[in-house]
């Protein structure tokens, strides 16, 4: 982390911008005391405008194996029995 004064902030703005683009941070000094910190913004991803790229992104996110609705309760009960024991559904 580099220190920069308010005067240098005015006079050396090109170097400041270059360092921020490279990911550097600064402490801002005013009248011999640190008053703040200058950090670069996080990289914001571009929004997808191409429909094919959007479909590829959805395919990458979508789960590979889907359980049919008719079997979901059976699988869920089996999971609960394994986790909590066989007597969980008895009353």
PDB file as gemmi writes it, atoms N, CA and C in Angstrom:
CRYST1    1.000    1.000    1.000  90.00  90.00  90.00 P 1                      
ATOM      1  N   UNK A   1       0.845  -1.167   0.000  1.00  0.00           N  
ATOM      2  CA  UNK A   1       0.000   0.000   0.000  1.00  0.00           C  
ATOM      3  C   UNK A   1       0.894   1.234   0.000  1.00  0.00           C  
ATOM      4  N   UNK A   2       0.595   2.145  -0.903  1.00  0.00           N  
ATOM      5  CA  UNK A   2       1.389   3.354  -1.034  1.00  0.00           C  
ATOM      6  C   UNK A   2       0.674   4.521  -0.358  1.00  0.00           C  
ATOM      7  N   UNK A   3       1.453   5.489   0.049  1.00  0.00           N  
ATOM      8  CA  UNK A   3       0.902   6.719   0.615  1.00  0.00           C  
ATOM      9  C   UNK A   3       0.889   7.792  -0.460  1.00  0.00           C  
ATOM     10  N   UNK A   4      -0.160   8.614  -0.463  1.00  0.00           N  
ATOM     11  CA  UNK A   4      -0.261   9.705  -1.416  1.00  0.00           C  
ATOM     12  C   UNK A   4      -0.886  10.899  -0.694  1.00  0.00           C  
ATOM     13  N   UNK A   5      -0.337  12.077  -0.940  1.00  0.00           N  
ATOM     14  CA  UNK A   5      -0.876  13.289  -0.311  1.00  0.00           C  
ATOM     15  C   UNK A   5      -1.939  13.902  -1.217  1.00  0.00           C  
ATOM     16  N   UNK A   6      -2.692  14.836  -0.670  1.00  0.00           N  
ATOM     17  CA  UNK A   6      -3.727  15.488  -1.472  1.00  0.00           C  
ATOM     18  C   UNK A   6      -3.115  16.297  -2.618  1.00  0.00           C  
ATOM     19  N   UNK A   7      -1.928  16.843  -2.412  1.00  0.00           N  
ATOM     20  CA  UNK A   7      -1.244  17.573  -3.483  1.00  0.00           C  
ATOM     21  C   UNK A   7      -0.840  16.610  -4.597  1.00  0.00           C  
ATOM     22  N   UNK A   8      -0.280  15.457  -4.229  1.00  0.00           N  
ATOM     23  CA  UNK A   8       0.095  14.463  -5.234  1.00  0.00           C  
ATOM     24  C   UNK A   8      -1.134  13.917  -5.954  1.00  0.00           C  
ATOM     25  N   UNK A   9      -2.240  13.881  -5.267  1.00  0.00           N  
ATOM     26  CA  UNK A   9      -3.483  13.424  -5.882  1.00  0.00           C  
ATOM     27  C   UNK A   9      -3.859  14.324  -7.058  1.00  0.00           C  
ATOM     28  N   UNK A  10      -3.635  15.631  -6.903  1.00  0.00           N  
ATOM     29  CA  UNK A  10      -3.918  16.573  -7.988  1.00  0.00           C  
ATOM     30  C   UNK A  10      -2.874  16.502  -9.088  1.00  0.00           C  
ATOM     31  N   UNK A  11      -1.599  16.389  -8.722  1.00  0.00           N  
ATOM     32  CA  UNK A  11      -0.525  16.533  -9.706  1.00  0.00           C  
ATOM     33  C   UNK A  11      -0.129  15.226 -10.380  1.00  0.00           C  
ATOM     34  N   UNK A  12      -0.335  14.106  -9.743  1.00  0.00           N  
ATOM     35  CA  UNK A  12       0.095  12.823 -10.302  1.00  0.00           C  
ATOM     36  C   UNK A  12      -1.089  11.888 -10.551  1.00  0.00           C  
ATOM     37  N   UNK A  13      -2.137  12.423 -11.138  1.00  0.00           N  
ATOM     38  CA  UNK A  13      -3.343  11.618 -11.321  1.00  0.00           C  
ATOM     39  C   UNK A  13      -3.144  10.498 -12.343  1.00  0.00           C  
ATOM     40  N   UNK A  14      -2.295  10.696 -13.358  1.00  0.00           N  
ATOM     41  CA  UNK A  14      -2.058   9.646 -14.351  1.00  0.00           C  
ATOM     42  C   UNK A  14      -1.429   8.417 -13.711  1.00  0.00           C  
ATOM     43  N   UNK A  15      -0.436   8.638 -12.856  1.00  0.00           N  
ATOM     44  CA  UNK A  15       0.207   7.516 -12.173  1.00  0.00           C  
ATOM     45  C   UNK A  15      -0.768   6.825 -11.219  1.00  0.00           C  
ATOM     46  N   UNK A  16      -1.620   7.630 -10.579  1.00  0.00           N  
ATOM     47  CA  UNK A  16      -2.623   7.084  -9.670  1.00  0.00           C  
ATOM     48  C   UNK A  16      -3.582   6.156 -10.419  1.00  0.00           C  
ATOM     49  N   UNK A  17      -4.073   6.609 -11.563  1.00  0.00           N  
ATOM     50  CA  UNK A  17      -5.003   5.808 -12.360  1.00  0.00           C  
ATOM     51  C   UNK A  17      -4.332   4.522 -12.828  1.00  0.00           C  
ATOM     52  N   UNK A  18      -3.091   4.618 -13.279  1.00  0.00           N  
ATOM     53  CA  UNK A  18      -2.360   3.442 -13.750  1.00  0.00           C  
ATOM     54  C   UNK A  18      -2.206   2.411 -12.634  1.00  0.00           C  
ATOM     55  N   UNK A  19      -1.824   2.868 -11.451  1.00  0.00           N  
ATOM     56  CA  UNK A  19      -1.636   1.957 -10.325  1.00  0.00           C  
ATOM     57  C   UNK A  19      -2.960   1.335  -9.891  1.00  0.00           C  
ATOM     58  N   UNK A  20      -4.038   2.108  -9.901  1.00  0.00           N  
ATOM     59  CA  UNK A  20      -5.346   1.563  -9.540  1.00  0.00           C  
ATOM     60  C   UNK A  20      -5.806   0.506 -10.539  1.00  0.00           C  
ATOM     61  N   UNK A  21      -5.543   0.724 -11.829  1.00  0.00           N  
ATOM     62  CA  UNK A  21      -5.901  -0.272 -12.837  1.00  0.00           C  
ATOM     63  C   UNK A  21      -5.120  -1.561 -12.656  1.00  0.00           C  
ATOM     64  N   UNK A  22      -3.909  -1.458 -12.108  1.00  0.00           N  
ATOM     65  CA  UNK A  22      -3.092  -2.644 -11.847  1.00  0.00           C  
ATOM     66  C   UNK A  22      -3.474  -3.326 -10.536  1.00  0.00           C  
ATOM     67  N   UNK A  23      -4.392  -2.721  -9.779  1.00  0.00           N  
ATOM     68  CA  UNK A  23      -4.856  -3.327  -8.539  1.00  0.00           C  
ATOM     69  C   UNK A  23      -4.225  -2.771  -7.282  1.00  0.00           C  
ATOM     70  N   UNK A  24      -3.447  -1.707  -7.380  1.00  0.00           N  
ATOM     71  CA  UNK A  24      -2.797  -1.115  -6.213  1.00  0.00           C  
ATOM     72  C   UNK A  24      -3.755  -0.293  -5.368  1.00  0.00           C  
ATOM     73  N   UNK A  25      -3.383  -0.077  -4.119  1.00  0.00           N  
ATOM     74  CA  UNK A  25      -4.192   0.740  -3.217  1.00  0.00           C  
ATOM     75  C   UNK A  25      -3.335   1.854  -2.634  1.00  0.00           C  
ATOM     76  N   UNK A  26      -3.994   2.911  -2.178  1.00  0.00           N  
ATOM     77  CA  UNK A  26      -3.306   4.076  -1.632  1.00  0.00           C  
ATOM     78  C   UNK A  26      -3.929   4.473  -0.307  1.00  0.00           C  
ATOM     79  N   UNK A  27      -3.091   5.048   0.563  1.00  0.00           N  
ATOM     80  CA  UNK A  27      -3.577   5.747   1.753  1.00  0.00           C  
ATOM     81  C   UNK A  27      -3.498   7.230   1.440  1.00  0.00           C  
ATOM     82  N   UNK A  28      -4.576   7.940   1.655  1.00  0.00           N  
ATOM     83  CA  UNK A  28      -4.629   9.369   1.380  1.00  0.00           C  
ATOM     84  C   UNK A  28      -4.253  10.140   2.640  1.00  0.00           C  
ATOM     85  N   UNK A  29      -3.219  10.993   2.512  1.00  0.00           N  
ATOM     86  CA  UNK A  29      -2.712  11.769   3.642  1.00  0.00           C  
ATOM     87  C   UNK A  29      -3.046  13.239   3.417  1.00  0.00           C  
ATOM     88  N   UNK A  30      -3.625  13.861   4.444  1.00  0.00           N  
ATOM     89  CA  UNK A  30      -3.947  15.288   4.401  1.00  0.00           C  
ATOM     90  C   UNK A  30      -3.462  15.913   5.705  1.00  0.00           C  
ATOM     91  N   UNK A  31      -2.560  16.865   5.578  1.00  0.00           N  
ATOM     92  CA  UNK A  31      -1.974  17.557   6.732  1.00  0.00           C  
ATOM     93  C   UNK A  31      -1.408  16.576   7.758  1.00  0.00           C  
ATOM     94  N   UNK A  32      -0.586  15.671   7.272  1.00  0.00           N  
ATOM     95  CA  UNK A  32       0.175  14.712   8.087  1.00  0.00           C  
ATOM     96  C   UNK A  32      -0.676  13.667   8.806  1.00  0.00           C  
ATOM     97  N   UNK A  33      -1.891  13.466   8.383  1.00  0.00           N  
ATOM     98  CA  UNK A  33      -2.681  12.388   8.980  1.00  0.00           C  
ATOM     99  C   UNK A  33      -3.417  11.626   7.879  1.00  0.00           C  
ATOM    100  N   UNK A  34      -3.523  10.338   8.071  1.00  0.00           N  
ATOM    101  CA  UNK A  34      -4.210   9.488   7.101  1.00  0.00           C  
ATOM    102  C   UNK A  34      -5.712   9.722   7.248  1.00  0.00           C  
ATOM    103  N   UNK A  35      -6.347  10.082   6.137  1.00  0.00           N  
ATOM    104  CA  UNK A  35      -7.783  10.366   6.203  1.00  0.00           C  
ATOM    105  C   UNK A  35      -8.616   9.360   5.422  1.00  0.00           C  
ATOM    106  N   UNK A  36      -7.971   8.525   4.637  1.00  0.00           N  
ATOM    107  CA  UNK A  36      -8.759   7.565   3.870  1.00  0.00           C  
ATOM    108  C   UNK A  36      -7.901   6.602   3.097  1.00  0.00           C  
ATOM    109  N   UNK A  37      -8.597   5.739   2.389  1.00  0.00           N  
ATOM    110  CA  UNK A  37      -7.921   4.730   1.585  1.00  0.00           C  
ATOM    111  C   UNK A  37      -8.574   4.708   0.212  1.00  0.00           C  
ATOM    112  N   UNK A  38      -7.759   4.659  -0.819  1.00  0.00           N  
ATOM    113  CA  UNK A  38      -8.249   4.605  -2.190  1.00  0.00           C  
ATOM    114  C   UNK A  38      -7.971   3.202  -2.706  1.00  0.00           C  
ATOM    115  N   UNK A  39      -9.030   2.479  -3.065  1.00  0.00           N  
ATOM    116  CA  UNK A  39      -8.886   1.115  -3.571  1.00  0.00           C  
ATOM    117  C   UNK A  39      -9.572   1.012  -4.922  1.00  0.00           C  
ATOM    118  N   UNK A  40      -9.101   0.119  -5.788  1.00  0.00           N  
ATOM    119  CA  UNK A  40      -9.747  -0.046  -7.090  1.00  0.00           C  
ATOM    120  C   UNK A  40     -11.083  -0.767  -6.943  1.00  0.00           C  
ATOM    121  N   UNK A  41     -11.989  -0.508  -7.870  1.00  0.00           N  
ATOM    122  CA  UNK A  41     -13.270  -1.200  -7.888  1.00  0.00           C  
ATOM    123  C   UNK A  41     -13.062  -2.637  -8.321  1.00  0.00           C  
ATOM    124  N   UNK A  42     -13.933  -3.498  -7.853  1.00  0.00           N  
ATOM    125  CA  UNK A  42     -13.878  -4.894  -8.296  1.00  0.00           C  
ATOM    126  C   UNK A  42     -14.339  -4.964  -9.735  1.00  0.00           C  
ATOM    127  N   UNK A  43     -13.812  -5.945 -10.444  1.00  0.00           N  
ATOM    128  CA  UNK A  43     -14.165  -6.122 -11.849  1.00  0.00           C  
ATOM    129  C   UNK A  43     -15.622  -6.559 -11.962  1.00  0.00           C  
ATOM    130  N   UNK A  44     -16.397  -5.827 -12.727  1.00  0.00           N  
ATOM    131  CA  UNK A  44     -17.798  -6.160 -12.949  1.00  0.00           C  
ATOM    132  C   UNK A  44     -17.907  -6.915 -14.275  1.00  0.00           C  
ATOM    133  N   UNK A  45     -18.474  -8.111 -14.275  1.00  0.00           N  
ATOM    134  CA  UNK A  45     -18.604  -8.850 -15.528  1.00  0.00           C  
ATOM    135  C   UNK A  45     -19.600  -8.180 -16.472  1.00  0.00           C  
ATOM    136  N   UNK A  46     -19.333  -8.311 -17.768  1.00  0.00           N  
ATOM    137  CA  UNK A  46     -20.228  -7.736 -18.764  1.00  0.00           C  
ATOM    138  C   UNK A  46     -21.520  -8.549 -18.811  1.00  0.00           C  
ATOM    139  N   UNK A  47     -22.655  -7.892 -19.018  1.00  0.00           N  
ATOM    140  CA  UNK A  47     -23.897  -8.653 -19.175  1.00  0.00           C  
ATOM    141  C   UNK A  47     -23.878  -9.413 -20.500  1.00  0.00           C  
ATOM    142  N   UNK A  48     -24.487 -10.577 -20.509  1.00  0.00           N  
ATOM    143  CA  UNK A  48     -24.516 -11.404 -21.722  1.00  0.00           C  
ATOM    144  C   UNK A  48     -25.608 -10.870 -22.644  1.00  0.00           C  
ATOM    145  N   UNK A  49     -25.228 -10.526 -23.865  1.00  0.00           N  
ATOM    146  CA  UNK A  49     -26.200 -10.033 -24.839  1.00  0.00           C  
ATOM    147  C   UNK A  49     -26.428 -11.046 -25.955  1.00  0.00           C  
ATOM    148  N   UNK A  50     -25.527 -11.988 -26.132  1.00  0.00           N  
ATOM    149  CA  UNK A  50     -25.659 -13.013 -27.158  1.00  0.00           C  
ATOM    150  C   UNK A  50     -26.516 -14.153 -26.610  1.00  0.00           C  
ATOM    151  N   UNK A  51     -27.593 -14.502 -27.307  1.00  0.00           N  
ATOM    152  CA  UNK A  51     -28.511 -15.529 -26.810  1.00  0.00           C  
ATOM    153  C   UNK A  51     -27.843 -16.899 -26.747  1.00  0.00           C  
ATOM    154  N   UNK A  52     -26.963 -17.187 -27.686  1.00  0.00           N  
ATOM    155  CA  UNK A  52     -26.273 -18.485 -27.662  1.00  0.00           C  
ATOM    156  C   UNK A  52     -25.333 -18.581 -26.464  1.00  0.00           C  
ATOM    157  N   UNK A  53     -24.645 -17.494 -26.152  1.00  0.00           N  
ATOM    158  CA  UNK A  53     -23.773 -17.489 -24.976  1.00  0.00           C  
ATOM    159  C   UNK A  53     -24.599 -17.643 -23.707  1.00  0.00           C  
ATOM    160  N   UNK A  54     -25.794 -17.053 -23.694  1.00  0.00           N  
ATOM    161  CA  UNK A  54     -26.685 -17.184 -22.540  1.00  0.00           C  
ATOM    162  C   UNK A  54     -27.134 -18.637 -22.364  1.00  0.00           C  
ATOM    163  N   UNK A  55     -27.463 -19.294 -23.458  1.00  0.00           N  
ATOM    164  CA  UNK A  55     -27.867 -20.706 -23.386  1.00  0.00           C  
ATOM    165  C   UNK A  55     -26.721 -21.583 -22.896  1.00  0.00           C  
ATOM    166  N   UNK A  56     -25.508 -21.300 -23.358  1.00  0.00           N  
ATOM    167  CA  UNK A  56     -24.350 -22.079 -22.892  1.00  0.00           C  
ATOM    168  C   UNK A  56     -24.125 -21.867 -21.401  1.00  0.00           C  
ATOM    169  N   UNK A  57     -24.305 -20.628 -20.937  1.00  0.00           N  
ATOM    170  CA  UNK A  57     -24.143 -20.347 -19.510  1.00  0.00           C  
ATOM    171  C   UNK A  57     -25.208 -21.076 -18.689  1.00  0.00           C  
ATOM    172  N   UNK A  58     -26.434 -21.118 -19.186  1.00  0.00           N  
ATOM    173  CA  UNK A  58     -27.494 -21.851 -18.486  1.00  0.00           C  
ATOM    174  C   UNK A  58     -27.202 -23.343 -18.430  1.00  0.00           C  
ATOM    175  N   UNK A  59     -26.705 -23.902 -19.528  1.00  0.00           N  
ATOM    176  CA  UNK A  59     -26.367 -25.326 -19.532  1.00  0.00           C  
ATOM    177  C   UNK A  59     -25.260 -25.641 -18.543  1.00  0.00           C  
ATOM    178  N   UNK A  60     -24.331 -24.720 -18.365  1.00  0.00           N  
ATOM    179  CA  UNK A  60     -23.245 -24.941 -17.407  1.00  0.00           C  
ATOM    180  C   UNK A  60     -23.754 -24.894 -15.973  1.00  0.00           C  
ATOM    181  N   UNK A  61     -24.791 -24.103 -15.708  1.00  0.00           N  
ATOM    182  CA  UNK A  61     -25.329 -23.954 -14.355  1.00  0.00           C  
ATOM    183  C   UNK A  61     -26.333 -25.051 -14.019  1.00  0.00           C  
ATOM    184  N   UNK A  62     -27.094 -25.479 -14.991  1.00  0.00           N  
ATOM    185  CA  UNK A  62     -28.183 -26.431 -14.781  1.00  0.00           C  
ATOM    186  C   UNK A  62     -27.649 -27.743 -14.199  1.00  0.00           C  
ATOM    187  N   UNK A  63     -28.366 -28.338 -13.241  1.00  0.00           N  
ATOM    188  CA  UNK A  63     -27.909 -29.611 -12.678  1.00  0.00           C  
ATOM    189  C   UNK A  63     -27.912 -30.708 -13.737  1.00  0.00           C  
ATOM    190  N   UNK A  64     -26.983 -31.631 -13.612  1.00  0.00           N  
ATOM    191  CA  UNK A  64     -26.829 -32.675 -14.624  1.00  0.00           C  
ATOM    192  C   UNK A  64     -27.915 -33.744 -14.511  1.00  0.00           C  
ATOM    193  N   UNK A  65     -28.318 -34.078 -13.287  1.00  0.00           N  
ATOM    194  CA  UNK A  65     -29.262 -35.163 -13.083  1.00  0.00           C  
ATOM    195  C   UNK A  65     -30.486 -34.628 -12.347  1.00  0.00           C  
ATOM    196  N   UNK A  66     -31.650 -34.732 -12.973  1.00  0.00           N  
ATOM    197  CA  UNK A  66     -32.887 -34.297 -12.342  1.00  0.00           C  
ATOM    198  C   UNK A  66     -33.664 -35.515 -11.856  1.00  0.00           C  
ATOM    199  N   UNK A  67     -34.253 -35.395 -10.678  1.00  0.00           N  
ATOM    200  CA  UNK A  67     -35.042 -36.479 -10.111  1.00  0.00           C  
ATOM    201  C   UNK A  67     -36.503 -36.229 -10.481  1.00  0.00           C  
ATOM    202  N   UNK A  68     -37.186 -37.224 -11.038  1.00  0.00           N  
ATOM    203  CA  UNK A  68     -38.608 -37.039 -11.361  1.00  0.00           C  
ATOM    204  C   UNK A  68     -39.425 -36.753 -10.105  1.00  0.00           C  
ATOM    205  N   UNK A  69     -40.513 -36.007 -10.269  1.00  0.00           N  
ATOM    206  CA  UNK A  69     -41.343 -35.626  -9.127  1.00  0.00           C  
ATOM    207  C   UNK A  69     -41.879 -36.844  -8.390  1.00  0.00           C  
ATOM    208  N   UNK A  70     -42.156 -37.912  -9.122  1.00  0.00           N  
ATOM    209  CA  UNK A  70     -42.712 -39.106  -8.491  1.00  0.00           C  
ATOM    210  C   UNK A  70     -41.722 -39.774  -7.537  1.00  0.00           C  
ATOM    211  N   UNK A  71     -40.425 -39.559  -7.729  1.00  0.00           N  
ATOM    212  CA  UNK A  71     -39.420 -40.210  -6.883  1.00  0.00           C  
ATOM    213  C   UNK A  71     -38.817 -39.274  -5.837  1.00  0.00           C  
ATOM    214  N   UNK A  72     -39.125 -38.002  -5.887  1.00  0.00           N  
ATOM    215  CA  UNK A  72     -38.504 -37.048  -4.958  1.00  0.00           C  
ATOM    216  C   UNK A  72     -38.819 -37.365  -3.505  1.00  0.00           C  
ATOM    217  N   UNK A  73     -40.080 -37.655  -3.191  1.00  0.00           N  
ATOM    218  CA  UNK A  73     -40.446 -37.936  -1.802  1.00  0.00           C  
ATOM    219  C   UNK A  73     -39.764 -39.210  -1.316  1.00  0.00           C  
ATOM    220  N   UNK A  74     -39.688 -40.214  -2.171  1.00  0.00           N  
ATOM    221  CA  UNK A  74     -39.031 -41.474  -1.802  1.00  0.00           C  
ATOM    222  C   UNK A  74     -37.551 -41.245  -1.501  1.00  0.00           C  
ATOM    223  N   UNK A  75     -36.874 -40.490  -2.338  1.00  0.00           N  
ATOM    224  CA  UNK A  75     -35.451 -40.209  -2.141  1.00  0.00           C  
ATOM    225  C   UNK A  75     -35.247 -39.366  -0.888  1.00  0.00           C  
ATOM    226  N   UNK A  76     -36.150 -38.398  -0.656  1.00  0.00           N  
ATOM    227  CA  UNK A  76     -36.037 -37.537   0.519  1.00  0.00           C  
ATOM    228  C   UNK A  76     -36.257 -38.338   1.799  1.00  0.00           C  
ATOM    229  N   UNK A  77     -37.249 -39.228   1.820  1.00  0.00           N  
ATOM    230  CA  UNK A  77     -37.488 -40.078   2.992  1.00  0.00           C  
ATOM    231  C   UNK A  77     -36.275 -40.966   3.269  1.00  0.00           C  
ATOM    232  N   UNK A  78     -35.701 -41.532   2.211  1.00  0.00           N  
ATOM    233  CA  UNK A  78     -34.522 -42.393   2.377  1.00  0.00           C  
ATOM    234  C   UNK A  78     -33.365 -41.601   2.980  1.00  0.00           C  
ATOM    235  N   UNK A  79     -33.171 -40.386   2.507  1.00  0.00           N  
ATOM    236  CA  UNK A  79     -32.105 -39.532   3.041  1.00  0.00           C  
ATOM    237  C   UNK A  79     -32.337 -39.233   4.519  1.00  0.00           C  
ATOM    238  N   UNK A  80     -33.573 -38.898   4.892  1.00  0.00           N  
ATOM    239  CA  UNK A  80     -33.880 -38.605   6.294  1.00  0.00           C  
ATOM    240  C   UNK A  80     -33.695 -39.835   7.176  1.00  0.00           C  
ATOM    241  N   UNK A  81     -34.068 -41.007   6.676  1.00  0.00           N  
ATOM    242  CA  UNK A  81     -33.880 -42.237   7.448  1.00  0.00           C  
ATOM    243  C   UNK A  81     -32.402 -42.532   7.669  1.00  0.00           C  
ATOM    244  N   UNK A  82     -31.578 -42.285   6.649  1.00  0.00           N  
ATOM    245  CA  UNK A  82     -30.134 -42.504   6.806  1.00  0.00           C  
ATOM    246  C   UNK A  82     -29.535 -41.513   7.796  1.00  0.00           C  
ATOM    247  N   UNK A  83     -30.036 -40.305   7.782  1.00  0.00           N  
ATOM    248  CA  UNK A  83     -29.476 -39.262   8.636  1.00  0.00           C  
ATOM    249  C   UNK A  83     -29.960 -39.372  10.078  1.00  0.00           C  
ATOM    250  N   UNK A  84     -31.267 -39.654  10.279  1.00  0.00           N  
ATOM    251  CA  UNK A  84     -31.850 -39.597  11.621  1.00  0.00           C  
ATOM    252  C   UNK A  84     -32.266 -40.953  12.180  1.00  0.00           C  
ATOM    253  N   UNK A  85     -32.232 -41.985  11.393  1.00  0.00           N  
ATOM    254  CA  UNK A  85     -32.640 -43.309  11.873  1.00  0.00           C  
ATOM    255  C   UNK A  85     -33.987 -43.718  11.304  1.00  0.00           C  
ATOM    256  N   UNK A  86     -34.280 -45.011  11.415  1.00  0.00           N  
ATOM    257  CA  UNK A  86     -35.487 -45.558  10.791  1.00  0.00           C  
ATOM    258  C   UNK A  86     -36.767 -45.132  11.489  1.00  0.00           C  
ATOM    259  N   UNK A  87     -36.711 -44.754  12.757  1.00  0.00           N  
ATOM    260  CA  UNK A  87     -37.922 -44.458  13.515  1.00  0.00           C  
ATOM    261  C   UNK A  87     -38.409 -43.024  13.343  1.00  0.00           C  
ATOM    262  N   UNK A  88     -37.903 -42.298  12.419  1.00  0.00           N  
ATOM    263  CA  UNK A  88     -38.266 -40.886  12.296  1.00  0.00           C  
ATOM    264  C   UNK A  88     -39.708 -40.692  11.819  1.00  0.00           C  
ATOM    265  N   UNK A  89     -40.255 -41.629  11.027  1.00  0.00           N  
ATOM    266  CA  UNK A  89     -41.591 -41.453  10.478  1.00  0.00           C  
ATOM    267  C   UNK A  89     -42.663 -42.188  11.271  1.00  0.00           C  
ATOM    268  N   UNK A  90     -42.295 -42.918  12.305  1.00  0.00           N  
ATOM    269  CA  UNK A  90     -43.283 -43.630  13.124  1.00  0.00           C  
ATOM    270  C   UNK A  90     -43.875 -42.701  14.160  1.00  0.00           C  
ATOM    271  N   UNK A  91     -45.155 -42.901  14.435  1.00  0.00           N  
ATOM    272  CA  UNK A  91     -45.832 -42.089  15.452  1.00  0.00           C  
ATOM    273  C   UNK A  91     -46.372 -42.947  16.537  1.00  0.00           C  
TER     274      UNK A  91                                                      
END                                                                             
